[in-house]
Amino acid sequence: MSIVGFDDLPESHWCALPLATVRQLLSGVGTLATGLLLDLARNVERPRRNGAGA
């Protein structure tokens, strides 16, 4: 079994179990979300993606 955390918090190294962390850039997430929102407002269709996040 694995435990996965998000945001790569500095406190994660104190966890007694091995902890895999995922680092995500909030500026990148915000830029993507803004682009998606603007495309929706402009009625622009984006190609569908397969897999996670589709």
Biopython code that builds the backbone (N, CA, C, O; Angstrom):
import numpy as np
from Bio.PDB.StructureBuilder import StructureBuilder

atoms = [
    (1, "MET", "N", (0.842, -1.153, 0.000)),
    (1, "MET", "CA", (0.000, 0.000, 0.000)),
    (1, "MET", "C", (0.900, 1.231, 0.000)),
    (1, "MET", "O", (1.947, 1.254, 0.648)),
    (2, "SER", "N", (0.483, 2.231, -0.721)),
    (2, "SER", "CA", (1.227, 3.484, -0.778)),
    (2, "SER", "C", (0.333, 4.632, -0.370)),
    (2, "SER", "O", (-0.876, 4.617, -0.601)),
    (3, "ILE", "N", (0.940, 5.612, 0.233)),
    (3, "ILE", "CA", (0.234, 6.842, 0.578)),
    (3, "ILE", "C", (0.817, 7.939, -0.294)),
    (3, "ILE", "O", (2.034, 8.097, -0.385)),
    (4, "VAL", "N", (-0.055, 8.686, -0.928)),
    (4, "VAL", "CA", (0.395, 9.764, -1.803)),
    (4, "VAL", "C", (-0.167, 11.076, -1.284)),
    (4, "VAL", "O", (-1.358, 11.183, -0.995)),
    (5, "GLY", "N", (0.696, 12.066, -1.168)),
    (5, "GLY", "CA", (0.272, 13.390, -0.748)),
    (5, "GLY", "C", (0.439, 14.380, -1.885)),
    (5, "GLY", "O", (1.199, 14.136, -2.822)),
    (6, "PHE", "N", (-0.263, 15.488, -1.806)),
    (6, "PHE", "CA", (-0.160, 16.542, -2.805)),
    (6, "PHE", "C", (0.458, 17.784, -2.185)),
    (6, "PHE", "O", (0.411, 17.972, -0.969)),
    (7, "ASP", "N", (1.025, 18.609, -3.008)),
    (7, "ASP", "CA", (1.609, 19.898, -2.661)),
    (7, "ASP", "C", (2.969, 19.801, -2.001)),
    (7, "ASP", "O", (3.522, 20.826, -1.602)),
    (8, "ASP", "N", (3.526, 18.618, -1.870)),
    (8, "ASP", "CA", (4.898, 18.443, -1.385)),
    (8, "ASP", "C", (5.172, 19.276, -0.125)),
    (8, "ASP", "O", (6.126, 20.053, -0.071)),
    (9, "LEU", "N", (4.317, 19.094, 0.877)),
    (9, "LEU", "CA", (4.453, 19.855, 2.117)),
    (9, "LEU", "C", (5.755, 19.505, 2.829)),
    (9, "LEU", "O", (6.146, 18.338, 2.859)),
    (10, "PRO", "N", (6.430, 20.494, 3.401)),
    (10, "PRO", "CA", (7.694, 20.224, 4.103)),
    (10, "PRO", "C", (7.528, 19.225, 5.251)),
    (10, "PRO", "O", (8.462, 18.490, 5.569)),
    (11, "GLU", "N", (6.362, 19.195, 5.864)),
    (11, "GLU", "CA", (6.124, 18.295, 7.000)),
    (11, "GLU", "C", (6.041, 16.830, 6.588)),
    (11, "GLU", "O", (6.089, 15.950, 7.447)),
    (12, "SER", "N", (5.917, 16.549, 5.283)),
    (12, "SER", "CA", (5.745, 15.169, 4.836)),
    (12, "SER", "C", (6.951, 14.290, 5.168)),
    (12, "SER", "O", (6.809, 13.070, 5.259)),
    (13, "HIS", "N", (8.126, 14.877, 5.349)),
    (13, "HIS", "CA", (9.295, 14.046, 5.672)),
    (13, "HIS", "C", (9.244, 13.510, 7.103)),
    (13, "HIS", "O", (10.036, 12.638, 7.460)),
    (14, "TRP", "N", (8.335, 14.012, 7.917)),
    (14, "TRP", "CA", (8.185, 13.517, 9.283)),
    (14, "TRP", "C", (7.246, 12.318, 9.372)),
    (14, "TRP", "O", (7.106, 11.729, 10.443)),
    (15, "CYS", "N", (6.611, 11.951, 8.284)),
    (15, "CYS", "CA", (5.664, 10.833, 8.273)),
    (15, "CYS", "C", (6.418, 9.534, 8.557)),
    (15, "CYS", "O", (7.493, 9.300, 8.005)),
    (16, "ALA", "N", (5.847, 8.689, 9.423)),
    (16, "ALA", "CA", (6.497, 7.427, 9.796)),
    (16, "ALA", "C", (6.531, 6.444, 8.623)),
    (16, "ALA", "O", (7.446, 5.625, 8.538)),
    (17, "LEU", "N", (5.563, 6.513, 7.732)),
    (17, "LEU", "CA", (5.517, 5.653, 6.558)),
    (17, "LEU", "C", (6.103, 6.390, 5.361)),
    (17, "LEU", "O", (6.046, 7.618, 5.301)),
    (18, "PRO", "N", (6.667, 5.649, 4.405)),
    (18, "PRO", "CA", (7.140, 6.327, 3.190)),
    (18, "PRO", "C", (5.967, 7.046, 2.515)),
    (18, "PRO", "O", (4.878, 6.490, 2.371)),
    (19, "LEU", "N", (6.207, 8.251, 2.120)),
    (19, "LEU", "CA", (5.143, 9.059, 1.533)),
    (19, "LEU", "C", (5.607, 9.597, 0.186)),
    (19, "LEU", "O", (6.593, 10.328, 0.099)),
    (20, "ALA", "N", (4.884, 9.225, -0.856)),
    (20, "ALA", "CA", (5.152, 9.791, -2.183)),
    (20, "ALA", "C", (4.381, 11.098, -2.267)),
    (20, "ALA", "O", (3.222, 11.167, -1.860)),
    (21, "THR", "N", (5.016, 12.123, -2.789)),
    (21, "THR", "CA", (4.337, 13.400, -2.910)),
    (21, "THR", "C", (4.325, 13.862, -4.357)),
    (21, "THR", "O", (5.220, 13.539, -5.138)),
    (22, "VAL", "N", (3.310, 14.613, -4.694)),
    (22, "VAL", "CA", (3.155, 15.178, -6.025)),
    (22, "VAL", "C", (3.251, 16.684, -5.888)),
    (22, "VAL", "O", (2.515, 17.298, -5.115)),
    (23, "ARG", "N", (4.158, 17.271, -6.640)),
    (23, "ARG", "CA", (4.305, 18.720, -6.616)),
    (23, "ARG", "C", (3.591, 19.285, -7.837)),
    (23, "ARG", "O", (3.817, 18.842, -8.963)),
    (24, "GLN", "N", (2.740, 20.252, -7.604)),
    (24, "GLN", "CA", (2.051, 20.899, -8.714)),
    (24, "GLN", "C", (2.190, 22.407, -8.569)),
    (24, "GLN", "O", (2.056, 22.962, -7.478)),
    (25, "LEU", "N", (2.455, 23.042, -9.673)),
    (25, "LEU", "CA", (2.621, 24.487, -9.660)),
    (25, "LEU", "C", (1.251, 25.148, -9.711)),
    (25, "LEU", "O", (0.520, 25.002, -10.691)),
    (26, "LEU", "N", (0.908, 25.875, -8.656)),
    (26, "LEU", "CA", (-0.404, 26.509, -8.607)),
    (26, "LEU", "C", (-0.587, 27.527, -9.718)),
    (26, "LEU", "O", (-1.703, 27.718, -10.203)),
    (27, "SER", "N", (0.497, 28.188, -10.133)),
    (27, "SER", "CA", (0.364, 29.149, -11.227)),
    (27, "SER", "C", (-0.020, 28.436, -12.522)),
    (27, "SER", "O", (-0.806, 28.965, -13.308)),
    (28, "GLY", "N", (0.519, 27.257, -12.746)),
    (28, "GLY", "CA", (0.167, 26.480, -13.938)),
    (28, "GLY", "C", (-1.270, 26.000, -13.903)),
    (28, "GLY", "O", (-1.964, 26.026, -14.919)),
    (29, "VAL", "N", (-1.720, 25.560, -12.732)),
    (29, "VAL", "CA", (-3.107, 25.119, -12.579)),
    (29, "VAL", "C", (-4.047, 26.299, -12.810)),
    (29, "VAL", "O", (-5.072, 26.158, -13.476)),
    (30, "GLY", "N", (-3.698, 27.463, -12.259)),
    (30, "GLY", "CA", (-4.524, 28.660, -12.438)),
    (30, "GLY", "C", (-4.575, 29.111, -13.888)),
    (30, "GLY", "O", (-5.630, 29.510, -14.381)),
    (31, "THR", "N", (-3.430, 29.049, -14.578)),
    (31, "THR", "CA", (-3.387, 29.424, -15.990)),
    (31, "THR", "C", (-4.252, 28.488, -16.830)),
    (31, "THR", "O", (-5.000, 28.942, -17.696)),
    (32, "LEU", "N", (-4.154, 27.199, -16.581)),
    (32, "LEU", "CA", (-4.968, 26.227, -17.313)),
    (32, "LEU", "C", (-6.454, 26.442, -17.042)),
    (32, "LEU", "O", (-7.262, 26.444, -17.970)),
    (33, "ALA", "N", (-6.813, 26.623, -15.781)),
    (33, "ALA", "CA", (-8.221, 26.830, -15.423)),
    (33, "ALA", "C", (-8.783, 28.096, -16.070)),
    (33, "ALA", "O", (-9.917, 28.104, -16.549)),
    (34, "THR", "N", (-7.983, 29.167, -16.080)),
    (34, "THR", "CA", (-8.426, 30.410, -16.702)),
    (34, "THR", "C", (-8.638, 30.221, -18.199)),
    (34, "THR", "O", (-9.625, 30.703, -18.754)),
    (35, "GLY", "N", (-7.713, 29.521, -18.851)),
    (35, "GLY", "CA", (-7.853, 29.251, -20.280)),
    (35, "GLY", "C", (-9.093, 28.438, -20.592)),
    (35, "GLY", "O", (-9.806, 28.723, -21.555)),
    (36, "LEU", "N", (-9.354, 27.416, -19.771)),
    (36, "LEU", "CA", (-10.556, 26.602, -19.967)),
    (36, "LEU", "C", (-11.828, 27.432, -19.786)),
    (36, "LEU", "O", (-12.779, 27.305, -20.557)),
    (37, "LEU", "N", (-11.829, 28.272, -18.768)),
    (37, "LEU", "CA", (-12.992, 29.118, -18.514)),
    (37, "LEU", "C", (-13.233, 30.097, -19.664)),
    (37, "LEU", "O", (-14.372, 30.284, -20.092)),
    (38, "LEU", "N", (-12.171, 30.714, -20.159)),
    (38, "LEU", "CA", (-12.314, 31.634, -21.286)),
    (38, "LEU", "C", (-12.797, 30.910, -22.541)),
    (38, "LEU", "O", (-13.632, 31.433, -23.279)),
    (39, "ASP", "N", (-12.276, 29.711, -22.783)),
    (39, "ASP", "CA", (-12.744, 28.934, -23.932)),
    (39, "ASP", "C", (-14.227, 28.595, -23.806)),
    (39, "ASP", "O", (-14.962, 28.646, -24.792)),
    (40, "LEU", "N", (-14.664, 28.251, -22.608)),
    (40, "LEU", "CA", (-16.087, 27.981, -22.397)),
    (40, "LEU", "C", (-16.923, 29.222, -22.663)),
    (40, "LEU", "O", (-17.979, 29.133, -23.289)),
    (41, "ALA", "N", (-16.465, 30.375, -22.196)),
    (41, "ALA", "CA", (-17.203, 31.620, -22.395)),
    (41, "ALA", "C", (-17.260, 31.981, -23.877)),
    (41, "ALA", "O", (-18.252, 32.547, -24.336)),
    (42, "ARG", "N", (-16.214, 31.660, -24.624)),
    (42, "ARG", "CA", (-16.160, 31.966, -26.062)),
    (42, "ARG", "C", (-16.763, 30.848, -26.909)),
    (42, "ARG", "O", (-16.808, 30.948, -28.135)),
    (43, "ASN", "N", (-17.219, 29.794, -26.260)),
    (43, "ASN", "CA", (-17.810, 28.633, -26.932)),
    (43, "ASN", "C", (-16.794, 27.929, -27.842)),
    (43, "ASN", "O", (-17.154, 27.429, -28.908)),
    (44, "VAL", "N", (-15.541, 27.892, -27.423)),
    (44, "VAL", "CA", (-14.483, 27.201, -28.163)),
    (44, "VAL", "C", (-14.453, 25.749, -27.709)),
    (44, "VAL", "O", (-14.412, 25.472, -26.510)),
    (45, "GLU", "N", (-14.475, 24.824, -28.657)),
    (45, "GLU", "CA", (-14.421, 23.405, -28.303)),
    (45, "GLU", "C", (-12.976, 22.948, -28.248)),
    (45, "GLU", "O", (-12.185, 23.243, -29.144)),
    (46, "ARG", "N", (-12.641, 22.232, -27.197)),
    (46, "ARG", "CA", (-11.305, 21.653, -27.040)),
    (46, "ARG", "C", (-11.402, 20.162, -27.314)),
    (46, "ARG", "O", (-12.429, 19.544, -27.032)),
    (47, "PRO", "N", (-10.333, 19.575, -27.867)),
    (47, "PRO", "CA", (-10.361, 18.117, -28.068)),
    (47, "PRO", "C", (-10.436, 17.394, -26.728)),
    (47, "PRO", "O", (-9.848, 17.838, -25.742)),
    (48, "ARG", "N", (-11.156, 16.285, -26.698)),
    (48, "ARG", "CA", (-11.280, 15.502, -25.469)),
    (48, "ARG", "C", (-10.009, 14.716, -25.249)),
    (48, "ARG", "O", (-9.376, 14.256, -26.199)),
    (49, "ARG", "N", (-9.637, 14.563, -23.981)),
    (49, "ARG", "CA", (-8.469, 13.785, -23.614)),
    (49, "ARG", "C", (-8.904, 12.457, -23.034)),
    (49, "ARG", "O", (-9.943, 12.367, -22.379)),
    (50, "ASN", "N", (-8.113, 11.429, -23.272)),
    (50, "ASN", "CA", (-8.359, 10.121, -22.661)),
    (50, "ASN", "C", (-7.602, 10.046, -21.346)),
    (50, "ASN", "O", (-6.572, 10.699, -21.177)),
    (51, "GLY", "N", (-8.108, 9.258, -20.426)),
    (51, "GLY", "CA", (-7.396, 9.055, -19.166)),
    (51, "GLY", "C", (-7.821, 10.045, -18.110)),
    (51, "GLY", "O", (-8.868, 10.684, -18.218)),
    (52, "ALA", "N", (-6.990, 10.167, -17.078)),
    (52, "ALA", "CA", (-7.288, 11.031, -15.944)),
    (52, "ALA", "C", (-7.372, 12.479, -16.407)),
    (52, "ALA", "O", (-6.598, 12.924, -17.255)),
    (53, "GLY", "N", (-8.296, 13.178, -15.854)),
    (53, "GLY", "CA", (-8.453, 14.597, -16.162)),
    (53, "GLY", "C", (-9.247, 14.859, -17.420)),
    (53, "GLY", "O", (-9.327, 15.997, -17.883)),
    (54, "ALA", "N", (-9.839, 13.810, -17.980)),
    (54, "ALA", "CA", (-10.614, 13.992, -19.213)),
    (54, "ALA", "C", (-11.963, 14.604, -18.934)),
    (54, "ALA", "O", (-12.743, 14.826, -19.860)),
]
sb = StructureBuilder()
sb.init_structure("model")
sb.init_model(0)
sb.init_chain("A")
sb.init_seg("    ")
for serial, (resi, resn, name, xyz) in enumerate(atoms, 1):
    if name == "N":
        sb.init_residue(resn, " ", resi, " ")
    sb.init_atom(name, np.array(xyz, "f"), 0.0, 1.0, " ", f" {name:<3s}", serial, name[0])
structure = sb.get_structure()
